[in-house]
């Protein structure tokens, strides 16, 4: 995989909620740490996403913020 985004995290597909136009995908990137993304249904179908499959969270943004409590 070659991408220009610097922020990518390997994970495992934990949940898939398909919709008419979009699909909600939850990836677990560490024990108890999940990231949820909404992607097009077409993209989810093309990637053949399934529970347990390895995938990447890719963050491409002009700003990435850090916060503390």
C-alpha positions, -999 to +999 in steps of 0.1 A: +000+000+000+014+034-010-004+065+002+006+101+008-011+103+042+014+100+071-011+090+097-022+054+092-030+028+118-034-010+112-064-025+127-090-053+126-126-049+114-148-053+145-182-040+132-198-033+098-232-015+096-242-013+059-267+013+047-283+022+014-255+047+004-229+045+031-214+019+055-202+024+091-170+005+097-154+000+132-117-009+133-100-020+165-064-006+164-054-018+199-072-037+226-102-016+236-092+012+211-116+016+182-119+040+153-152+044+134-154+056+098-183+062+074-174+052+039-194+047+007-212+014+003-194+010-030-160+013-013-169-012+014-181-037-013-149-032-034-127-039-004-147-070+005-147-059+042-156-086+067-153-091+104-118-100+115-102-087+083-071-065+087-075-030+074-060+005+079-073+037+093-059+065+072-061+101+084-056+128+059-062+162+072-047+197+073-050+197+111-045+170+136-052+182+171-040+169+205-059+175+237-057+166+274-081+165+304 
